[in-house]
Amino acid sequence: MRPTLFLSLLTFSSLSLSTDAFSPAYHSQRTHRTTILAGSNEIDVSDLGLTLSDLEAPLPQELFAITTSGTESTSRIPSIKDDGCIWEESPDIMDVTLSIPGLRGQPPAALLLDLTKNTATITAFGMAVWSCILRGNCDPSTVMFSATNGNDMVPLIEISVKKLKSGERWGGFIALIGEDSIL
């Protein structure tokens, strides 16, 4: 459209409108059967079939089941950051994968886990070779443990255990590493 024709049409349409068209007015707009009232904070949602009791019902706990994860060093030496402990925490369960460099060459079938309420000890051929104090309390009767071959002959140790208090956040798995660590 040419600019002069556009300006002519704009001028013609402006002349035909009254000043009421430019003043703020209270009006309603209907979109998808939901009425939105301009100038207020109200929305009509009657077509959604919701009742007041639906809005007052508690939210399901599954909405709050946030999973956190992280890594920690499995070495007792502060300057060594091997990230050998990979953990994932839900409100009820702690899942951990340990890759302890000091266990290089140990056959996975020779490794066992001894878990108490707040400690974990890895044994190789019946001798304690690595231990830690946990950041929280767990239920040892719920532990699931497996040891498999990992990269560079370092066994992968997988641990899954329920927390003693549901909903308690540990923020990691290892609080302190024991004296018997062979790293």
C-alpha positions as a printed Julia matrix, in Angstrom:
183×3 Matrix{Float64}:
   0.0     0.0    0.0
   1.3     3.45  -0.86
   2.1     5.73   2.13
  -0.23    8.52   0.98
  -3.17    6.15   0.59
  -2.46    4.68   4.06
  -2.42    8.14   5.65
  -5.67    9.04   3.89
  -7.37    5.92   5.21
  -6.0     6.55   8.7
  -7.28   10.13   8.66
 -10.72    9.04   7.38
 -11.05    6.34  10.09
  -9.94    8.77  12.8
 -12.62   11.27  11.83
 -15.35    8.69  12.13
 -14.39    7.66  15.68
 -15.52    9.55  18.73
 -13.31   10.4   21.69
 -14.97    7.58  23.66
 -12.89    5.1   21.67
  -9.7     6.42  23.28
 -10.88    6.55  26.89
 -10.23    3.58  29.18
 -13.37    1.53  29.45
 -14.35   -1.56  31.39
 -14.91   -4.34  28.89
 -14.73   -8.11  28.76
 -12.99  -10.36  26.32
 -13.85  -14.03  25.7
 -11.09  -16.45  24.78
 -11.53  -20.22  24.59
 -14.68  -20.02  26.68
 -12.71  -18.39  29.52
 -13.8   -14.87  30.36
 -11.06  -12.42  31.19
 -12.24   -9.17  32.66
  -9.94   -6.29  31.75
  -9.15   -3.92  34.58
  -9.51   -6.59  37.27
  -7.6    -9.61  38.49
 -10.48  -12.06  38.02
 -10.7   -14.91  35.55
 -13.85  -16.94  35.01
 -12.85  -20.61  34.87
 -16.29  -22.1   35.34
 -15.97  -23.99  32.06
 -13.04  -26.02  33.51
 -15.3   -27.85  35.95
 -13.22  -27.01  39.02
 -14.72  -26.69  42.45
 -13.39  -24.83  45.46
 -12.57  -28.14  47.14
 -10.34  -29.01  44.14
  -8.32  -25.88  44.77
  -8.02  -26.56  48.51
  -6.88  -30.19  48.11
  -3.27  -30.87  49.2
  -0.67  -31.3   46.47
   0.56  -34.87  45.93
   3.92  -35.65  47.54
   5.27  -36.78  44.16
   5.49  -33.1   43.15
   8.05  -32.56  45.91
  10.16  -35.65  45.12
  13.15  -33.67  43.94
  16.23  -35.71  43.15
  19.66  -34.2   43.78
  23.03  -35.55  42.75
  26.72  -34.86  43.0
  30.21  -36.25  43.28
  32.68  -36.59  46.13
  36.24  -37.75  46.48
  36.88  -41.24  47.85
  40.38  -40.26  49.0
  41.27  -39.38  52.57
  43.95  -36.97  51.26
  42.33  -33.51  50.88
  44.4   -32.53  47.8
  43.17  -35.56  45.81
  39.82  -34.93  44.13
  39.06  -38.2   42.32
  35.24  -37.8   42.18
  35.07  -41.54  42.82
  31.73  -41.27  44.6
  28.76  -40.4   42.41
  25.55  -40.07  44.42
  21.91  -39.45  43.65
  19.48  -38.64  46.43
  15.69  -38.75  46.46
  13.58  -38.04  49.55
  13.63  -41.75  50.51
  16.63  -43.4   48.83
  20.35  -42.81  48.4
  21.94  -44.35  45.28
  25.73  -44.39  45.13
  28.35  -45.57  42.66
  31.87  -45.89  44.06
  34.96  -46.14  41.89
  37.82  -46.27  44.41
  41.25  -46.08  42.72
  42.87  -47.91  45.65
  40.9   -51.04  44.73
  42.48  -51.27  41.25
  43.01  -54.9   40.31
  40.69  -56.32  42.99
  38.21  -58.81  41.51
  34.61  -57.59  41.95
  33.56  -61.02  43.26
  35.99  -60.58  46.21
  34.39  -57.3   47.33
  31.67  -57.05  49.95
  29.89  -54.19  51.66
  29.26  -54.02  55.39
  26.72  -51.28  56.07
  25.53  -50.04  59.45
  23.13  -47.22  60.24
  25.81  -44.57  59.63
  28.94  -46.32  58.25
  29.96  -48.18  55.1
  32.94  -50.54  54.87
  34.25  -52.24  51.73
  36.15  -55.49  52.25
  38.36  -57.33  49.78
  38.95  -61.02  50.53
  37.51  -60.4   54.01
  39.83  -57.5   54.94
  38.52  -53.96  55.39
  40.13  -51.81  52.68
  37.94  -48.68  52.6
  35.37  -47.22  54.95
  33.43  -44.04  55.51
  31.0   -42.38  57.86
  27.74  -41.54  56.12
  26.19  -38.06  56.08
  22.9   -39.43  57.36
  21.32  -42.52  58.86
  20.09  -45.36  56.69
  18.19  -48.61  57.13
  20.87  -51.33  56.59
  18.22  -54.02  56.03
  17.23  -52.32  52.74
  20.68  -52.19  51.14
  21.24  -53.39  47.58
  24.89  -53.9   46.64
  26.73  -54.95  43.5
  30.34  -54.89  42.34
  31.24  -55.08  38.66
  34.28  -54.52  36.44
  34.96  -50.85  35.75
  37.42  -48.83  33.67
  41.18  -49.32  34.17
  40.59  -52.38  36.39
  38.91  -50.25  39.09
  35.75  -52.04  40.29
  32.43  -50.19  40.21
  30.53  -50.58  43.47
  26.84  -49.73  43.38
  24.89  -49.14  46.58
  21.22  -48.32  47.02
  19.76  -47.87  50.5
  16.66  -46.35  52.07
  17.07  -43.47  54.46
  16.01  -43.94  58.05
  13.98  -40.71  57.96
  12.03  -40.16  54.77
  12.47  -36.67  53.37
  15.76  -36.01  55.17
  18.39  -34.5   52.85
  21.97  -35.69  53.22
  23.55  -33.49  50.55
  26.11  -36.18  49.76
  27.13  -39.66  50.87
  30.54  -39.43  52.56
  30.98  -37.4   55.75
  34.47  -38.76  56.63
  36.73  -41.43  55.19
  38.12  -44.03  57.58
  41.71  -44.83  58.52
  41.65  -48.16  56.7
  41.36  -46.54  53.28
  44.27  -47.82  51.17
  44.47  -44.77  48.9
